[in-house]
């Protein structure tokens, strides 16, 4: 029997309930995450005393990465559970750290723990760098917009970049106040620094993608580039845990929300329940794909006539996600995907002719 350790984890402390095979009793304690101990040696000492098969369970959260990495380094198995489902399975309405730890331990020992699939450290690092790049791009865009607002306020309405050397010369020709000139110079310097940092991150991501066969397969599809392929691969990893394309769209948050009752049936917008960054990159990829992929372009035009342009873009992004899932699942490129689709359509047409 393995050692089960249930943890109610918080940023500054953790409440623990654990069950060992030595005495069969449930033990409880609380560990503090001391600010004067950044390596958390007291936590490491406690968990390193257990040998053999050790399973540590905790709710999903945003501040437990160091703790999960420590447990993996010690050779322990980590279970991360769906916090919402864990709470729904609780019988008692009372809630405190001790009861939460006991509840998690009960779910683990009775095989009812709603376990989530954990990404590898490498995938987490890739997605972390992509999120960092995305924030840098947003900051740079805000700087560019602020710079353009200053220029337009003084009658300069050029379409060329204002943060280049020519832009500096244009700003010098304007009748700016002292503080506006300082602000414009600061924004230009900030944009240049952000651009260099974005280029550094993108170079690192390109190095990681160069040796990834899955990324290479996805990039054979029009519209799927470096960022979107990395996001799809490392967000869906491992892809074999999904049994169907419907599960993929629900996981990413691109499945339509249904609100029906009796004879009334209403299908609304997408759920937006998954990765916001992945949905954004798929939308960007869709806008490129409809320019180069004839099939997707025709599909976009049909949806656009019935709905509108934003919904048509989302529909194309939905198709790109499903295509990416099939390509990763079957380890095929875009040409093979199109060939299979053509054969399937030809066989369906042949069956319809035979029935006629």
KETOR-758086 format. One line per field, with one value per residue (C-alpha): residue number from 1; y, x, z. Coordinates in nm, 4 decimals, decimal comma, m for minus. Layout:
BEGIN
pos: c(NUM | ...)
north: c(Y | ...)
east: c(X | ...)
up: c(Z | ...)
//
This chain:
BEGIN
pos: c(1 | 2 | 3 | 4 | 5 | 6 | 7 | 8 | 9 | 10 | 11 | 12 | 13 | 14 | 15 | 16 | 17 | 18 | 19 | 20 | 21 | 22 | 23 | 24 | 25 | 26 | 27 | 28 | 29 | 30 | 31 | 32 | 33 | 34 | 35 | 36 | 37 | 38 | 39 | 40 | 41 | 42 | 43 | 44 | 45 | 46 | 47 | 48 | 49 | 50 | 51 | 52 | 53 | 54 | 55 | 56 | 57 | 58 | 59 | 60 | 61 | 62 | 63 | 64 | 65 | 66 | 67 | 68 | 69 | 70 | 71 | 72 | 73 | 74 | 75 | 76 | 77 | 78 | 79 | 80 | 81 | 82 | 83 | 84 | 85 | 86 | 87 | 88 | 89 | 90 | 91 | 92 | 93 | 94 | 95 | 96 | 97 | 98 | 99 | 100 | 101 | 102 | 103 | 104 | 105 | 106 | 107 | 108 | 109 | 110 | 111 | 112 | 113 | 114 | 115 | 116 | 117 | 118 | 119 | 120 | 121 | 122 | 123 | 124 | 125 | 126 | 127 | 128 | 129 | 130 | 131 | 132 | 133 | 134 | 135 | 136 | 137 | 138 | 139 | 140 | 141 | 142 | 143 | 144 | 145 | 146 | 147 | 148 | 149 | 150 | 151 | 152 | 153 | 154 | 155 | 156 | 157 | 158 | 159 | 160 | 161 | 162 | 163 | 164 | 165 | 166 | 167 | 168 | 169 | 170 | 171 | 172 | 173 | 174 | 175 | 176 | 177 | 178 | 179 | 180 | 181 | 182 | 183 | 184 | 185 | 186 | 187 | 188 | 189 | 190 | 191 | 192 | 193 | 194 | 195 | 196 | 197 | 198 | 199 | 200 | 201 | 202 | 203 | 204 | 205 | 206 | 207 | 208 | 209 | 210 | 211 | 212 | 213 | 214 | 215 | 216 | 217 | 218 | 219 | 220 | 221 | 222 | 223 | 224 | 225 | 226 | 227 | 228 | 229 | 230 | 231 | 232 | 233 | 234 | 235 | 236 | 237 | 238 | 239 | 240 | 241 | 242 | 243 | 244 | 245 | 246 | 247 | 248 | 249 | 250 | 251 | 252 | 253 | 254 | 255 | 256 | 257 | 258 | 259 | 260 | 261 | 262 | 263 | 264 | 265 | 266 | 267 | 268 | 269 | 270 | 271 | 272 | 273 | 274 | 275 | 276 | 277 | 278 | 279 | 280 | 281 | 282 | 283 | 284 | 285 | 286 | 287 | 288 | 289 | 290 | 291 | 292 | 293 | 294 | 295 | 296 | 297 | 298 | 299 | 300 | 301 | 302 | 303 | 304 | 305 | 306 | 307 | 308 | 309 | 310 | 311 | 312 | 313 | 314 | 315 | 316 | 317 | 318 | 319 | 320 | 321 | 322 | 323 | 324 | 325 | 326 | 327 | 328 | 329 | 330 | 331 | 332 | 333 | 334 | 335 | 336 | 337 | 338 | 339 | 340 | 341 | 342 | 343 | 344 | 345 | 346 | 347 | 348 | 349 | 350 | 351 | 352 | 353 | 354 | 355 | 356)
north: c(0,0000 | 0,3376 | 0,6294 | 0,8774 | 1,2408 | 1,4964 | 1,8621 | 2,1715 | 2,4075 | 2,7841 | 3,0319 | 3,0670 | 2,7305 | 2,3840 | 2,1576 | 1,7869 | 1,4645 | 1,1462 | 0,7745 | 0,5293 | 0,1503 | 0,1347 | 0,2005 | 0,2605 | 0,5806 | 0,9242 | 1,1831 | 1,5564 | 1,8562 | 2,2042 | 2,3283 | 2,6954 | 2,8349 | 3,0635 | 3,3786 | 3,3472 | 3,0005 | 3,0477 | 2,6895 | 2,5551 | 2,3100 | 2,2344 | 2,1153 | 1,9107 | 1,7440 | 1,6335 | 1,4812 | 1,3202 | 1,0936 | 0,8844 | 0,5997 | 0,3637 | 0,4554 | 0,7963 | 0,9771 | 1,3429 | 1,4960 | 1,8634 | 2,0976 | 2,2816 | 2,6295 | 2,8990 | 2,9062 | 2,5398 | 2,4986 | 2,4996 | 2,2471 | 2,0102 | 2,0337 | 1,9518 | 1,6438 | 1,5214 | 1,5689 | 1,3506 | 1,0800 | 1,1157 | 1,0901 | 1,4101 | 1,4153 | 1,7509 | 1,7569 | 1,9736 | 2,2167 | 2,2604 | 1,8869 | 1,8298 | 2,0818 | 1,9319 | 1,5904 | 1,7274 | 1,6090 | 1,8674 | 2,2358 | 2,3360 | 2,4292 | 2,4821 | 2,3708 | 2,0586 | 1,9415 | 2,0116 | 1,8009 | 1,5167 | 1,5363 | 1,5162 | 1,2159 | 1,0411 | 1,0962 | 0,9591 | 0,6436 | 0,5696 | 0,6186 | 0,9165 | 1,1878 | 1,4026 | 1,3920 | 1,6337 | 1,5625 | 1,7478 | 1,8963 | 1,8216 | 2,0765 | 2,1368 | 2,2129 | 2,4432 | 2,6324 | 2,6690 | 2,8005 | 3,0275 | 3,1863 | 3,2279 | 3,4008 | 3,6243 | 3,7162 | 3,7892 | 4,0331 | 4,2045 | 4,2481 | 4,4015 | 4,6427 | 4,7373 | 4,7946 | 5,0236 | 5,2182 | 5,2522 | 5,3714 | 5,6296 | 5,7510 | 5,7824 | 5,9713 | 6,2306 | 6,2653 | 6,2952 | 6,5543 | 6,7746 | 6,7094 | 6,4311 | 6,1504 | 5,9280 | 5,5549 | 5,4642 | 5,3541 | 5,6431 | 5,4569 | 5,4358 | 5,6816 | 5,8635 | 5,8799 | 6,0483 | 6,3086 | 6,3717 | 6,4214 | 6,6676 | 6,8754 | 6,9011 | 7,1803 | 6,9548 | 7,0753 | 6,9741 | 6,6928 | 6,5650 | 6,5458 | 6,3534 | 6,1227 | 6,0551 | 5,9809 | 5,7468 | 5,5634 | 5,5184 | 5,3750 | 5,1480 | 5,0153 | 4,9404 | 4,7498 | 4,5544 | 4,4679 | 4,3287 | 4,1197 | 3,9885 | 3,8911 | 3,7089 | 3,5080 | 3,4286 | 3,3107 | 3,0754 | 2,9443 | 2,8881 | 2,6829 | 2,4643 | 2,4178 | 2,3238 | 1,9768 | 1,9097 | 1,6822 | 1,7592 | 2,1304 | 2,0590 | 1,8584 | 2,1355 | 2,4031 | 2,2304 | 2,3657 | 2,7153 | 2,9693 | 2,7573 | 2,9214 | 2,8990 | 3,0349 | 2,8704 | 2,5291 | 2,5459 | 2,6528 | 2,3671 | 2,0985 | 2,1920 | 2,2850 | 1,9558 | 1,7378 | 1,4421 | 1,4465 | 1,0791 | 1,1632 | 1,3107 | 1,0570 | 1,2890 | 1,6304 | 1,7421 | 1,6909 | 1,8990 | 2,1936 | 2,1786 | 2,1716 | 2,4776 | 2,6591 | 2,6702 | 2,4605 | 2,6434 | 2,7003 | 2,5478 | 2,6901 | 2,4734 | 2,3742 | 2,1656 | 2,2676 | 2,5709 | 2,5183 | 2,7945 | 2,7626 | 3,0615 | 3,1742 | 2,9663 | 2,8779 | 3,0356 | 2,7849 | 2,6942 | 2,8656 | 3,2273 | 3,2503 | 2,9449 | 3,0791 | 3,4127 | 3,2457 | 3,0238 | 3,3345 | 3,4956 | 3,1748 | 3,1662 | 3,5118 | 3,3939 | 3,0574 | 3,2041 | 3,3894 | 3,0792 | 2,7795 | 2,7614 | 2,5211 | 2,7326 | 3,0485 | 2,9067 | 2,7924 | 3,1395 | 3,3058 | 3,0757 | 3,1447 | 3,5158 | 3,5423 | 3,3695 | 3,5312 | 3,7950 | 3,8252 | 3,7684 | 3,4536 | 3,3305 | 3,3773 | 3,1768 | 2,9023 | 2,8797 | 2,8734 | 2,5882 | 2,3955 | 2,4619 | 2,3245 | 2,0043 | 1,9637 | 2,0105 | 1,7452 | 1,4928 | 1,5674 | 1,5190 | 1,2083 | 1,0336 | 1,1860 | 1,3165 | 1,6419 | 1,8729 | 1,7067 | 1,3684 | 1,5253 | 1,6757 | 1,3463 | 1,1556 | 1,4164 | 1,3919 | 1,0128 | 1,0306 | 1,2781 | 1,0667 | 0,7523 | 0,9310 | 1,0630 | 0,7119 | 0,5690 | 0,8364 | 0,7601 | 0,3894 | 0,4423 | 0,6702)
east: c(0,0000 | 0,1452 | 0,1808 | m0,1000 | m0,0321 | m0,3137 | m0,2154 | m0,4311 | m0,1766 | m0,1508 | 0,1204 | 0,2450 | 0,1559 | 0,0180 | m0,2032 | m0,1255 | m0,3152 | m0,1262 | m0,1720 | 0,1197 | 0,1298 | 0,3293 | 0,0433 | m0,2544 | m0,3420 | m0,4072 | m0,1515 | m0,1990 | 0,0324 | 0,0912 | 0,4062 | 0,4916 | 0,6612 | 0,9040 | 1,0065 | 1,3621 | 1,3949 | 1,3535 | 1,4663 | 1,1916 | 1,4269 | 1,1743 | 0,9262 | 1,1903 | 1,2989 | 0,9437 | 0,8725 | 1,2150 | 1,1480 | 0,9006 | 1,0327 | 0,8817 | 0,5638 | 0,4495 | 0,1483 | 0,0918 | m0,2453 | m0,3420 | m0,5863 | m0,4862 | m0,3558 | m0,1274 | 0,1491 | 0,2436 | 0,4896 | 0,7977 | 0,6293 | 0,5388 | 0,8920 | 1,0354 | 0,8139 | 0,9177 | 1,2839 | 1,2272 | 1,0718 | 0,7169 | 0,4079 | 0,2031 | m0,1737 | m0,3336 | m0,7114 | m0,9872 | m1,0632 | m1,4260 | m1,4944 | m1,3191 | m1,5491 | m1,8590 | m1,7676 | m1,7527 | m2,0399 | m2,0080 | m2,0710 | m1,8085 | m1,4757 | m1,1338 | m0,7808 | m0,7927 | m1,1247 | m1,0047 | m0,6911 | m0,8959 | m1,1394 | m0,8602 | m0,7121 | m1,0492 | m1,0892 | m0,7402 | m0,7840 | m1,1315 | m1,0197 | m1,2526 | m0,9904 | m1,0724 | m0,7208 | m0,6060 | m0,3446 | m0,0253 | 0,1960 | 0,5653 | 0,8161 | 0,9319 | 0,5804 | 0,5186 | 0,8380 | 0,7409 | 0,3951 | 0,5407 | 0,7773 | 0,4931 | 0,2820 | 0,5784 | 0,6202 | 0,2481 | 0,2664 | 0,5698 | 0,3852 | 0,0869 | 0,3172 | 0,4874 | 0,1503 | 0,0452 | 0,3690 | 0,3176 | m0,0405 | 0,0719 | 0,3424 | 0,0940 | m0,1468 | 0,1214 | 0,1988 | m0,1648 | m0,2223 | 0,0284 | m0,1039 | 0,1362 | m0,0689 | 0,1881 | 0,1421 | 0,5109 | 0,6501 | 0,7125 | 0,9636 | 1,2292 | 1,5110 | 1,2889 | 1,0237 | 1,2673 | 1,3431 | 0,9708 | 0,9162 | 1,2042 | 1,0348 | 0,7139 | 0,6443 | 0,6357 | 0,6466 | 0,9409 | 0,7524 | 0,5990 | 0,9430 | 1,0764 | 0,7753 | 0,8132 | 1,1851 | 1,1132 | 0,8442 | 1,0762 | 1,3494 | 1,0982 | 0,9655 | 1,3191 | 1,4022 | 1,0773 | 1,1442 | 1,4882 | 1,3447 | 1,0648 | 1,3210 | 1,5261 | 1,2254 | 1,1193 | 1,4710 | 1,4627 | 1,1200 | 1,2437 | 1,5343 | 1,2960 | 1,0652 | 1,3456 | 1,3847 | 1,0143 | 0,8596 | 0,5052 | 0,5592 | 0,6995 | 0,3893 | 0,1537 | 0,3467 | 0,2667 | m0,0872 | m0,1416 | m0,1818 | m0,0171 | 0,3154 | 0,5796 | 0,3765 | 0,0441 | 0,2055 | 0,3973 | 0,0832 | m0,1234 | 0,1397 | 0,2224 | m0,1322 | m0,2805 | 0,0071 | m0,0413 | m0,2891 | m0,3855 | m0,5819 | m0,8567 | m1,0946 | m1,2622 | m1,2450 | m1,5389 | m1,3310 | m1,0521 | m1,2792 | m1,4332 | m1,0893 | m0,9712 | m1,3029 | m1,4148 | m1,7272 | m2,0631 | m2,2609 | m2,6087 | m2,9006 | m3,2022 | m3,5139 | m3,8119 | m3,8898 | m3,6623 | m3,3068 | m3,0481 | m2,6826 | m2,4790 | m2,1180 | m1,8116 | m1,7493 | m1,3993 | m1,3191 | m0,9643 | m0,6428 | m0,7033 | m0,3632 | m0,4274 | m0,7658 | m0,6037 | m0,3269 | m0,5772 | m0,7758 | m0,4599 | m0,3788 | m0,7319 | m0,6906 | m0,3764 | m0,5225 | m0,8224 | m0,5792 | m0,3820 | m0,6126 | m0,8873 | m1,1049 | m1,0928 | m1,1501 | m1,4700 | m1,5842 | m1,5129 | m1,7186 | m2,0160 | m2,0195 | m1,9622 | m2,2749 | m2,4891 | m2,3325 | m2,0625 | m1,6862 | m1,5837 | m1,7950 | m1,6572 | m1,3015 | m1,3899 | m1,5392 | m1,2165 | m1,0107 | m1,2334 | m1,1556 | m0,7826 | m0,7925 | m0,9644 | m0,7228 | m0,4291 | m0,5696 | m0,6075 | m0,2603 | m0,1041 | m0,3083 | m0,2305 | 0,1175 | 0,0416 | 0,1108 | m0,1359 | m0,1006 | m0,1927 | m0,4859 | m0,6205 | m0,5682 | m0,7685 | m1,0442 | m1,0612 | m1,0867 | m1,3610 | m1,5644 | m1,5194 | m1,6382 | m1,9454 | m2,0299 | m1,9940 | m2,2299 | m2,4899 | m2,4708 | m2,5088 | m2,8196 | m2,9676)
up: c(0,0000 | m0,0914 | 0,1457 | 0,0808 | 0,1705 | 0,1272 | 0,1250 | 0,1610 | 0,0047 | 0,0547 | m0,0354 | 0,3246 | 0,4756 | 0,4124 | 0,6204 | 0,5801 | 0,6467 | 0,5663 | 0,6003 | 0,6260 | 0,6282 | 0,9504 | 1,1916 | 0,9616 | 1,1436 | 0,9947 | 1,1022 | 1,0752 | 1,0934 | 0,9544 | 0,7809 | 0,7495 | 0,4384 | 0,6176 | 0,4261 | 0,5658 | 0,4073 | 0,0294 | m0,0361 | 0,1947 | 0,3641 | 0,6403 | 0,3782 | 0,1990 | 0,5250 | 0,6029 | 0,2615 | 0,2241 | 0,5250 | 0,3242 | 0,1121 | m0,1405 | m0,3283 | m0,2062 | m0,3546 | m0,2711 | m0,3598 | m0,3644 | m0,5318 | m0,8467 | m0,7740 | m0,9047 | m0,6394 | m0,5981 | m0,8853 | m0,6596 | m0,4312 | m0,7156 | m0,8564 | m0,5137 | m0,4820 | m0,8264 | m0,7379 | m0,4311 | m0,6514 | m0,5197 | m0,7402 | m0,7555 | m0,8009 | m0,8773 | m0,8479 | m0,9885 | m0,7060 | m0,8091 | m0,8263 | m0,4949 | m0,3291 | m0,4911 | m0,3487 | 0,0066 | 0,2288 | 0,5031 | 0,4477 | 0,7048 | 0,5520 | 0,7026 | 0,6244 | 0,8437 | 0,6999 | 0,3466 | 0,3969 | 0,5470 | 0,2553 | m0,0026 | 0,1790 | 0,1817 | m0,1932 | m0,2578 | m0,0517 | m0,1897 | m0,5544 | m0,6064 | m0,6415 | m0,9526 | m1,0909 | m1,3605 | m1,6249 | m1,5372 | m1,8048 | m1,8113 | m1,6849 | m2,0400 | m2,1659 | m1,8697 | m1,9498 | m2,3172 | m2,2293 | m1,9619 | m2,2139 | m2,4625 | m2,2010 | m2,1171 | m2,4828 | m2,5127 | m2,2207 | m2,3742 | m2,7049 | m2,5240 | m2,3421 | m2,6696 | m2,8364 | m2,5524 | m2,5961 | m2,9710 | m2,9213 | m2,6648 | m2,9016 | m3,1868 | m2,9619 | m2,8887 | m3,2608 | m3,3651 | m3,0954 | m3,2788 | m3,6291 | m3,7316 | m3,8922 | m4,0651 | m4,1053 | m4,0763 | m3,7361 | m3,5028 | m3,2844 | m3,5587 | m3,6293 | m3,8775 | m3,6086 | m3,3704 | m3,6375 | m3,6920 | m3,3186 | m3,3033 | m3,5722 | m3,3692 | m3,1243 | m2,8171 | m2,4608 | m2,2464 | m2,0691 | m2,3936 | m2,5515 | m2,2515 | m2,2604 | m2,6336 | m2,5974 | m2,3060 | m2,5014 | m2,7995 | m2,5767 | m2,4026 | m2,7344 | m2,8525 | m2,5318 | m2,5494 | m2,9142 | m2,8291 | m2,5451 | m2,7689 | m3,0318 | m2,7687 | m2,6495 | m3,0053 | m3,0875 | m2,7880 | m2,8901 | m3,2463 | m3,1102 | m2,9108 | m3,2096 | m3,4486 | m3,2949 | m3,2330 | m3,4954 | m3,3806 | m3,4357 | m3,7816 | m3,8731 | m3,7661 | m3,9521 | m4,2812 | m4,2387 | m4,3810 | m4,1015 | m3,8312 | m3,7529 | m3,4829 | m3,1920 | m3,2727 | m3,3307 | m3,0022 | m2,8175 | m2,9626 | m2,8986 | m2,5400 | m2,4335 | m2,5552 | m2,4377 | m2,4229 | m2,7092 | m2,6718 | m2,3540 | m2,5745 | m2,7241 | m2,9742 | m3,1371 | m2,9226 | m2,6091 | m2,7618 | m2,8411 | m2,4928 | m2,3308 | m2,5256 | m2,4699 | m2,8331 | m2,7871 | m2,8175 | m2,4983 | m2,5050 | m2,3054 | m2,3826 | m2,1975 | m2,3155 | m2,6741 | m2,6629 | m2,7890 | m2,7958 | m2,8986 | m2,7866 | m2,8143 | m2,7299 | m2,3668 | m2,3405 | m2,0672 | m2,1685 | m2,2636 | m2,3605 | m2,5298 | m2,7473 | m2,8610 | m2,9481 | m3,1511 | m3,3327 | m3,4244 | m3,5624 | m3,7525 | m3,8981 | m4,0489 | m4,2293 | m4,3306 | m4,5162 | m4,7439 | m4,8448 | m4,7945 | m5,0575 | m4,8601 | m4,5456 | m4,7476 | m4,8995 | m4,5555 | m4,4148 | m4,6892 | m4,6281 | m4,2540 | m4,3067 | m4,5213 | m4,2586 | m3,9495 | m3,9470 | m3,9840 | m3,6171 | m3,5919 | m3,9232 | m3,7916 | m3,4791 | m3,6977 | m3,9003 | m3,5798 | m3,4607 | m3,7787 | m3,7409 | m3,3865 | m3,4977 | m3,7890 | m3,5542 | m3,3206 | m3,6039 | m3,7382 | m3,3947 | m3,3162 | m3,6462 | m3,6913 | m4,0413 | m4,2221 | m4,3944 | m4,7358 | m4,5913 | m4,4075 | m4,7317 | m4,9159 | m4,6556 | m4,6685 | m5,0465 | m5,0311 | m4,7672 | m4,9741 | m5,2874 | m5,1111 | m4,9728 | m5,3178 | m5,4619 | m5,2017 | m5,2753 | m5,6492 | m5,5855 | m5,3725 | m5,6390)
//
